[in-house]
Amino acid sequence: MKYNPSDKIQDLQYFGEFGGVNPSISDSSTYTFLSAKTMFDTFEGNAEGCYLYSRHSSPSNLYLGEALAAMEATEAATVTASGMGAITPVILQLCDAGDHMISSRTIYGGTYAFMKNFLPKLNIATSFVNITKLEEVEAAITPKTKVIFCETVSNPLLEIANLPALAKLAKKYNLQLVVDNTFSPLSITPKELGADITIHSLTKFINGSSDTVGGVICGSLEFINQLRNVNDGACMLLGATMDSFRSASILKNLRTLHIRMHKHSENAMYLAEKFQELGLKTVYPGLENHPGHKIFKQMMNDEYGFGGMLTIDVGSLEKANTLMELMQEKNLGYLAVSLGFYKTLFSAPGTSTSSEIPEEEQAEMGLSEGLIRFSIGLDNHIDRTFERMKECMQEVGIL
């Protein structure tokens, strides 16, 4: 039977301290020991089930990590205070001074800025490539390369990474394939396709209510323990720890992720087809004319669809801004960054979430000024939403 990530989450059972159907929240920064020997063993990572200090681990964080590891088919996971708080320690744990990594050219702007502007300070170099061209990825590999990094569905251009092919390439050269799966939870399970490490910004679809910032790293138990090591673990020493109350909140929301992703995908598919019928330049992995459609279809867990993200190009930044302001005025969504909310969110990524990428590089990769990125919401009557969006487009002069 094919791996079903939602079933793995559903099968986990936690009881609260007093029999509650939700696990008790560990509202402590530090924990007591009955013996000094146990404290020492815990500090050295040799006391299973004991807790030392919440920067290292806490029951609430471990509950959430266990659920997310089950979802992503990995041995273990550790949660962090943000998505960037997940990405940065992974790279720093895998790469030393003088090492090299390869990244997709189209990624979240904060990730790009970290690789492009910060890592050189540590003498770690990054080659940015078109991740959809395997020959370009392989040509960038050097004896110093340690990591291939990509997003399953890229931000914001929605390019699709061929994870099985990239995994095969990584294995051939003994590299680690690190995949940011933020745009496609449940739809894609990178570990099942050969990835070594899976990352999410929990802020987005997984939490789903735009009230919490968080991240997760899913991988082998050995690697997760390395990240938590008190002597040289990047998660432990950089200190990007998730608060226990936030962990508990995300764990509750995780239980409905399968329902939400199904609806996000259904609504996005409907709008993408309608936008394309109107003659708009529409990009959505579920459309057959998307360059990565076949690859996505081969990799996907069918019941969760092609995700909730789509883009349209309206020709100019002025038209994009006018349209988004009007749609917000008409209560069709919010002019806001981020994604995965119950309401539709829209932004012009070239001047927001991808603004860290220089304009000439944006142009080279096809990120135009008129591009609008949509995170499609959970509207109950998406046909009504479409008709009202169409009216806004007509008013602005896009149609």
C-alpha positions in Angstrom: 0.0 0.0 0.0 1.3 3.4 -0.9 2.6 5.6 2.0 -0.1 7.9 3.2 1.3 10.7 5.4 -2.0 11.7 6.8 -2.7 8.1 8.1 0.7 8.2 9.9 -0.3 11.4 11.7 -3.7 10.0 12.6 -2.3 6.8 14.0 -0.2 8.7 16.6 -1.9 8.9 20.0 -1.0 11.2 22.9 -2.8 11.6 26.2 -2.5 14.6 28.4 -1.1 14.4 31.9 -4.6 14.1 33.4 -6.1 12.0 30.6 -6.8 15.0 28.3 -7.3 14.2 24.6 -4.6 16.8 23.9 -1.1 16.3 25.4 -0.2 18.5 28.3 1.9 21.6 27.5 5.3 21.5 29.1 5.4 25.0 30.6 8.9 24.8 31.9 12.3 26.0 30.6 14.2 23.6 32.8 13.6 20.2 34.4 14.4 18.5 37.7 16.4 15.3 38.3 16.4 12.8 41.1 20.1 12.2 40.8 23.1 14.1 39.5 24.1 11.0 37.5 20.9 11.2 35.4 21.5 14.9 34.8 25.0 14.2 33.5 23.7 11.4 31.3 21.0 13.6 29.9 23.5 16.3 29.1 25.5 13.8 27.2 22.4 12.6 25.3 22.4 9.2 26.9 19.2 9.3 29.0 16.2 8.4 26.9 13.0 10.2 28.0 14.6 12.7 30.3 14.5 16.5 29.7 17.3 18.9 30.6 16.5 22.4 29.3 13.9 23.5 26.7 16.5 24.9 24.3 17.6 21.3 23.9 14.2 19.6 24.0 10.8 19.6 25.7 7.9 17.2 25.7 5.7 19.5 23.6 8.4 19.9 21.0 9.1 16.2 20.9 5.4 15.4 20.4 5.2 17.8 17.4 8.5 16.5 16.0 7.4 12.9 16.2 4.2 13.7 14.3 6.0 15.6 11.6 8.6 12.8 11.3 5.8 10.4 10.8 4.2 12.6 8.2 7.5 12.9 6.3 8.5 9.2 6.6 11.7 10.0 8.5 13.2 8.5 11.6 13.1 11.7 13.6 12.5 15.5 13.5 13.3 18.6 15.5 11.2 21.7 15.5 12.6 25.3 15.4 11.4 28.8 16.0 11.0 29.6 12.2 11.5 28.2 8.8 14.8 30.0 8.5 15.6 28.6 11.9 15.4 25.2 10.2 17.2 26.0 7.0 20.3 27.7 8.5 21.4 25.0 11.0 21.0 22.3 8.5 23.4 24.0 6.1 25.8 24.9 8.8 25.8 21.3 10.2 26.5 19.8 6.8 29.0 22.4 5.5 32.4 23.5 6.9 34.5 26.5 5.9 35.8 25.9 2.3 32.8 23.7 1.3 30.4 24.3 -1.6 26.7 23.7 -2.1 24.3 23.8 -5.0 20.9 25.5 -4.8 18.0 26.1 -7.0 18.1 29.6 -8.4 14.4 30.2 -7.6 13.9 29.8 -3.9 12.5 31.9 -1.0 14.2 35.3 -0.8 15.4 34.8 2.8 17.0 31.4 1.9 18.7 33.1 -1.2 20.0 35.9 1.0 21.4 33.5 3.5 23.3 31.5 0.9 24.3 34.5 -1.3 25.2 37.1 1.3 25.8 35.4 4.7 27.5 32.0 3.9 30.5 33.6 2.1 31.4 35.2 5.4 32.0 31.6 6.6 33.8 30.7 3.4 30.9 28.5 2.2 30.1 29.0 -1.5 26.8 28.4 -3.3 26.2 27.8 -7.0 22.6 28.8 -8.1 21.3 26.7 -10.9 18.2 25.8 -12.8 17.2 22.9 -10.7 14.9 21.5 -13.5 18.0 21.0 -15.7 19.9 18.0 -14.3 22.9 18.5 -16.6 23.3 22.0 -15.1 23.1 20.6 -11.6 25.7 17.9 -12.3 28.0 20.4 -14.0 28.0 22.5 -10.9 29.3 19.7 -8.7 32.9 20.1 -7.4 35.1 18.0 -5.1 34.1 20.5 -2.3 30.3 20.1 -2.9 28.4 18.8 0.1 24.7 19.7 -0.5 22.1 20.0 -3.2 19.3 22.2 -1.9 15.9 22.7 -3.6 12.3 23.5 -2.9 9.9 20.8 -4.1 7.7 23.5 -5.6 9.8 26.6 -6.0 9.0 30.0 -4.5 7.6 31.9 -6.4 7.9 30.5 -9.9 6.4 27.1 -9.0 9.1 25.1 -10.8 9.0 21.4 -9.9 12.2 19.6 -8.7 12.6 16.1 -10.0 13.4 14.6 -6.6 14.1 11.0 -7.7 16.5 12.2 -10.3 18.2 14.7 -7.9 18.4 12.0 -5.3 20.1 9.6 -7.7 22.6 12.4 -8.6 23.2 13.2 -4.9 23.9 9.5 -4.2 26.3 9.2 -7.2 28.5 12.0 -5.8 27.9 11.2 -2.0 26.0 14.5 -1.4 23.1 15.3 0.9 19.8 16.2 -0.8 18.0 18.8 1.3 14.4 19.6 0.3 12.2 22.5 1.4 8.7 21.0 1.1 6.8 24.0 2.5 4.6 24.4 -0.6 3.6 20.8 -0.8 2.9 19.1 2.5 1.2 15.7 2.1 1.1 16.1 -1.7 4.8 15.2 -1.9 6.9 13.1 0.5 10.5 13.8 -0.3 12.0 11.0 1.8 10.0 8.5 -0.1 11.6 9.9 -3.3 15.2 9.7 -2.1 15.7 13.0 -0.2 18.0 12.9 2.8 16.5 15.9 4.8 13.1 17.5 4.5 12.4 21.0 5.8 9.2 23.0 6.3 8.3 26.4 7.4 5.5 25.4 9.8 4.3 29.0 9.6 2.5 28.2 6.3 0.2 25.3 5.4 1.0 23.0 8.2 -0.1 25.4 10.9 -2.6 27.1 8.6 -3.9 30.0 10.8 -1.1 32.6 10.3 -0.7 33.0 14.0 2.5 31.2 14.6 6.1 31.1 13.2 7.9 27.8 13.2 10.0 25.3 11.3 11.0 21.7 11.3 13.9 19.5 10.1 13.0 15.9 9.3 15.8 13.4 8.8 17.7 10.4 10.2 17.9 10.0 13.9 21.7 10.3 13.6 21.4 13.7 11.9 18.8 15.0 14.2 20.9 14.0 17.2 23.9 15.8 15.6 21.8 19.0 15.4 20.9 18.7 19.1 24.4 17.9 20.3 25.4 20.2 23.1 29.0 20.5 21.9 28.6 21.1 18.2 25.0 20.9 17.2 23.8 23.8 15.1 20.2 23.7 16.4 21.4 23.6 20.0 24.1 26.2 19.7 22.2 28.7 17.5 19.3 28.6 19.8 16.3 28.8 17.4 14.0 27.0 19.8 10.2 26.7 19.4 8.1 27.7 22.4 6.1 24.9 23.9 2.8 26.7 23.6 3.4 27.2 19.9 4.3 23.5 19.5 1.0 22.5 21.1 -0.9 24.9 18.9 0.7 23.6 15.7 0.1 19.9 16.7 -3.6 20.6 17.1 -3.8 22.2 13.6 -1.7 19.4 12.1 -4.7 17.1 12.7 -6.8 18.9 10.0 -4.0 19.4 7.5 -5.3 16.6 5.2 -8.7 18.3 5.0 -7.3 21.7 4.4 -4.7 20.6 1.7 -7.5 18.8 -0.2 -9.5 22.0 -0.2 -6.6 24.3 -1.0 -5.7 22.1 -4.0 -9.3 21.8 -5.2 -9.8 25.6 -5.1 -6.5 26.4 -6.7 -7.1 23.9 -9.5 -10.5 25.5 -10.2 -9.1 29.0 -10.3 -6.1 28.0 -12.4 -8.3 26.5 -15.1 -10.7 29.5 -15.1 -7.8 32.0 -15.2 -6.3 30.1 -18.1 -9.6 30.1 -20.0 -9.7 33.9 -19.6 -6.3 34.0 -21.4 -4.3 35.0 -18.4 -0.7 33.7 -18.2 -1.3 31.2 -15.4 1.2 28.9 -13.7 -0.1 26.0 -11.6 1.4 22.5 -11.4 -2.0 20.9 -11.9 -2.3 22.4 -15.4 -1.2 20.0 -18.1 0.8 22.8 -19.9 3.0 23.3 -16.8 6.5 22.1 -17.6 6.7 20.1 -14.4 3.2 18.7 -14.5 4.2 15.1 -15.4 7.0 15.0 -12.8 4.7 16.3 -10.1 2.0 13.7 -11.0 4.6 10.9 -10.8 5.8 12.0 -7.4 2.5 13.1 -5.7 0.2 11.4 -3.2 -2.9 11.7 -5.4 -5.6 12.6 -2.9 -4.0 15.8 -1.8 -3.8 17.4 -5.2 -1.3 19.9 -6.7 -1.2 22.3 -3.8 -2.6 25.7 -3.1 -0.1 28.0 -4.9 -0.6 29.6 -8.3 0.7 32.6 -10.2 -0.7 34.9 -12.9 1.2 37.6 -14.8 -0.8 40.7 -15.4 1.9 42.6 -17.3 3.1 45.3 -15.0 3.7 46.1 -11.3 1.2 48.9 -11.5 -1.6 46.6 -12.7 -0.6 43.9 -10.2 -0.8 46.4 -7.2 -4.1 47.9 -8.4 -5.7 44.5 -8.8 -4.5 43.2 -5.4 -5.7 46.4 -3.6 -9.1 46.0 -5.3 -9.4 42.3 -4.5 -8.6 43.1 -0.8 -11.2 45.9 -0.9 -13.8 43.5 -2.2 -12.9 41.0 0.6 -11.5 38.4 -1.8 -8.3 38.0 0.2 -5.5 39.9 1.8 -2.5 41.7 0.3 0.0 40.0 2.4 3.0 37.7 2.3 3.1 34.2 3.6 0.7 31.4 2.6 -1.5 28.6 3.9 -4.1 30.8 5.5 -7.9 30.1 5.3 -8.2 33.4 3.3 -6.5 33.8 0.0 -3.3 35.8 0.2 -1.6 37.6 -2.7 1.6 39.5 -3.2 3.9 40.7 -6.0 7.0 38.6 -5.1 9.5 40.6 -7.0 9.0 43.5 -4.6 8.3 41.4 -1.5 9.2 37.8 -0.7 11.8 37.6 -3.5 13.1 41.2 -3.2 16.5 39.9 -1.9 17.2 38.6 -5.4 18.7 41.3 -7.6 16.5 42.6 -10.4 18.8 41.3 -13.1 18.6 37.8 -11.7 14.9 38.0 -11.3 14.6 38.9 -15.0 17.0 36.1 -15.9 14.9 33.5 -14.1 11.6 34.8 -15.4 10.3 36.6 -12.3 8.5 39.5 -14.0 7.2 42.7 -12.3 3.6 41.8 -13.1 3.7 38.4 -11.4 1.2 37.9 -8.6 1.6 34.9 -6.3 -1.6 33.5 -4.9 -2.0 31.3 -1.8 -5.5 30.1 -2.5 -7.8 29.9 0.6 -10.5 27.6 1.8 -13.5 29.4 0.2 -16.6 27.2 0.3 -17.9 28.5 -3.0 -14.9 29.0 -5.2 -17.0 29.7 -8.3 -18.4 32.8 -6.5 -14.9 33.9 -5.7 -13.8 33.5 -9.3 -16.7 35.6 -10.6 -15.8 38.4 -8.2 -12.1 38.2 -9.1 -13.0 38.3 -12.8 -15.0 41.5 -12.1 -11.9 43.1 -10.4 -9.7 42.1 -13.4 -12.2 43.7 -15.8 -12.3 46.9 -13.7 -8.5 47.2 -13.7 -8.3 46.6 -17.4 -6.5 43.3 -17.3 -9.3 41.5 -19.2 
